[in-house]
Amino acid sequence: MQYINRWITGKVSGVKGAPIYDDFAKGKDNIEQDPAAKEGLLKQKIISISSMIGVSLLSMMKKPTLGMLEFKGMFPTMDQARVISTATFASRMAAADDKNELAESTVRDIATFSGLYFLGDYADKGAATLIEKTKGVRLLNDTKPLKADANVFEKFWHWVKDVKVKSSDEVVSKTAELLKKQGKTPDAEQLKIIEKELKHAVNLRSACQATNIGVSLALLGILVPIYTRHNTKKKHERALKLAQENAQTQTENKEQTETLTPLNVKYSKLTAGFRADKR
């Protein structure tokens, strides 16, 4: 699909090349690549596509199987969405026409995938962890017990894989939890306290979700676009300047170089005395 899109762009604009530059289709962006550069671009594409697939596998947290592609309801599953996104982003990297477009696509698409499928969730979970430690409100579910002698890496991996943020329906009141442990039934006054604590816990859970959305929006809508466009523009301007300097140097060398022939040598000798008398 990406190659079809690129073909359509070329037909509409009448220009071949990466359509990511401000001067695209103005006759300034076509910088010829030598065979060595094309070979280097192919190697970089392999590295970029492999990185995209690696990030996708990391986000799944499990061994991929054909069962991930099966529909389990009316809407696609998260695993199906990951596979589709990976194929789309990898194909954009494969269709890149130069190293600048490949670099922009690699950074943008891997960051986009990460923001959509796990970085926002980590921000959500991080906010919930901070709230638990500072406010004492339990917002996390520990799906698997952690070993008592676990090291720092095992604790981090446990937090990433086995700790989940509670839904709004799962949050509980500290008072209700305490009464449940004691086997007591709350009275009217305690019910008011429980209701207030539940409302506060739900609001904190919503704040965690807002952190998830905010981090994703900031990453995908502001930071990544600004960084990739600025970096691409800077590299392109440098490449154009270098190409112009090389062209100018070649022109000057061509003008200064004179092909020596017997006729040129004879004429130079005949006019040498005349030029000396004239001085």
Backbone hydrogen bonds, N-H to C=O, Kabsch-Sander energy under -0.5 kcal/mol:
donor,donor_aa,acceptor,acceptor_aa,energy
5,N,1,M,-2.5
6,R,2,Q,-2.3
7,W,3,Y,-2.1
8,I,4,I,-2.4
9,T,5,N,-2.3
10,G,6,R,-2.3
11,K,7,W,-2.1
12,V,8,I,-2.5
13,S,9,T,-2.6
14,G,10,G,-2.0
20,I,18,A,-1.2
21,Y,18,A,-0.7
24,F,21,Y,-1.4
26,K,23,D,-1.8
28,K,23,D,-0.8
31,I,29,D,-1.1
32,E,30,N,-0.6
38,K,34,D,-2.1
39,E,35,P,-2.3
40,G,36,A,-2.3
41,L,37,A,-2.2
42,L,38,K,-2.0
43,K,39,E,-1.9
44,Q,40,G,-2.1
45,K,41,L,-2.2
46,I,42,L,-1.9
47,I,43,K,-2.0
48,S,44,Q,-2.6
49,I,45,K,-2.9
50,S,46,I,-2.2
51,S,47,I,-2.1
52,M,48,S,-2.2
53,I,49,I,-2.3
54,G,50,S,-2.4
55,V,51,S,-2.5
56,S,52,M,-1.9
57,L,53,I,-2.4
58,L,54,G,-2.2
59,S,55,V,-2.0
60,M,56,S,-1.2
61,M,57,L,-1.1
62,K,57,L,-0.5
68,M,65,T,-1.4
69,L,66,L,-1.6
70,E,67,G,-1.2
81,A,77,T,-2.2
82,R,78,M,-2.4
83,V,79,D,-2.2
84,I,80,Q,-2.5
85,S,81,A,-2.6
86,T,82,R,-2.7
87,A,83,V,-2.3
88,T,84,I,-2.3
89,F,85,S,-2.8
90,A,86,T,-2.5
91,S,87,A,-1.9
92,R,88,T,-1.5
93,M,89,F,-1.7
94,A,90,A,-2.1
95,A,91,S,-1.5
96,A,93,M,-1.1
102,L,98,D,-2.2
103,A,99,K,-2.5
104,E,100,N,-2.5
105,S,101,E,-2.6
106,T,102,L,-2.6
107,V,103,A,-2.3
108,R,104,E,-2.6
109,D,105,S,-2.7
110,I,106,T,-2.0
111,A,107,V,-2.0
112,T,108,R,-2.3
113,F,109,D,-2.6
114,S,110,I,-2.4
115,G,111,A,-2.7
116,L,112,T,-2.2
117,Y,113,F,-2.3
118,F,114,S,-2.3
119,L,114,S,-3.3
120,G,115,G,-0.7
122,Y,118,F,-2.2
123,A,119,L,-2.0
124,D,120,G,-2.3
125,K,121,D,-2.8
126,G,122,Y,-2.8
127,A,123,A,-2.4
128,A,124,D,-2.0
129,T,125,K,-2.4
130,L,126,G,-2.2
131,I,127,A,-2.3
132,E,128,A,-2.3
133,K,129,T,-1.7
134,T,130,L,-2.0
135,K,131,I,-3.3
136,G,131,I,-0.9
136,G,132,E,-0.7
137,V,131,I,-0.7
138,R,136,G,-0.5
139,L,137,V,-0.6
141,N,164,K,-3.7
143,T,141,N,-0.9
143,T,162,D,-2.6
150,A,147,K,-1.3
155,K,151,N,-2.3
156,F,152,V,-2.3
157,W,153,F,-2.6
158,H,154,E,-2.2
159,W,155,K,-2.1
160,V,156,F,-2.3
161,K,157,W,-2.7
162,D,158,H,-2.3
163,V,158,H,-0.9
164,K,141,N,-2.7
164,K,162,D,-0.5
166,K,139,L,-3.1
170,E,167,S,-1.1
171,V,167,S,-1.0
177,E,173,S,-2.3
178,L,174,K,-2.2
179,L,175,T,-2.6
180,K,176,A,-2.0
181,K,177,E,-1.8
182,Q,178,L,-1.7
183,G,179,L,-0.8
183,G,180,K,-0.5
184,K,179,L,-2.5
191,L,187,D,-2.1
192,K,188,A,-1.5
193,I,189,E,-1.7
194,I,190,Q,-2.7
195,E,191,L,-2.5
196,K,192,K,-2.2
197,E,193,I,-2.6
198,L,194,I,-2.6
199,K,195,E,-2.1
200,H,196,K,-2.1
201,A,197,E,-2.5
202,V,198,L,-2.6
203,N,199,K,-2.1
204,L,200,H,-2.1
205,R,201,A,-2.3
206,S,202,V,-2.2
207,A,203,N,-1.8
208,C,204,L,-1.8
209,Q,205,R,-1.8
210,A,206,S,-2.3
211,T,207,A,-1.9
212,N,208,C,-1.9
213,I,209,Q,-2.3
214,G,210,A,-3.0
215,V,211,T,-2.6
216,S,212,N,-1.9
217,L,213,I,-2.7
218,A,214,G,-2.6
219,L,215,V,-2.4
220,L,216,S,-2.9
221,G,217,L,-2.6
222,I,218,A,-1.1
223,L,218,A,-2.8
224,V,219,L,-2.4
226,I,222,I,-2.1
227,Y,223,L,-2.5
228,T,224,V,-2.8
229,R,225,P,-2.3
230,H,226,I,-2.1
231,N,227,Y,-2.5
232,T,228,T,-2.6
233,K,229,R,-2.5
234,K,230,H,-2.1
235,K,231,N,-2.2
236,H,232,T,-2.5
237,E,233,K,-2.3
238,R,234,K,-1.9
239,A,235,K,-2.3
240,L,236,H,-2.6
241,K,237,E,-2.2
242,L,238,R,-2.2
243,A,239,A,-2.4
244,Q,240,L,-2.4
245,E,241,K,-2.3
246,N,242,L,-2.3
247,A,243,A,-2.3
248,Q,244,Q,-2.4
249,T,245,E,-2.4
250,Q,246,N,-2.3
251,T,247,A,-2.0
252,E,248,Q,-2.4
253,N,249,T,-2.4
254,K,250,Q,-1.9
255,E,251,T,-2.1
256,Q,252,E,-2.1
257,T,253,N,-1.5
265,V,261,T,-2.1
266,K,262,P,-2.3
267,Y,263,L,-2.3
268,S,264,N,-2.0
269,K,265,V,-1.9
270,L,266,K,-2.1
271,T,267,Y,-1.8
272,A,268,S,-0.6
272,A,269,K,-0.5
273,G,269,K,-0.6
275,R,271,T,-2.2
276,A,272,A,-1.8
277,D,273,G,-2.4
278,K,274,F,-2.0
279,R,275,R,-1.1
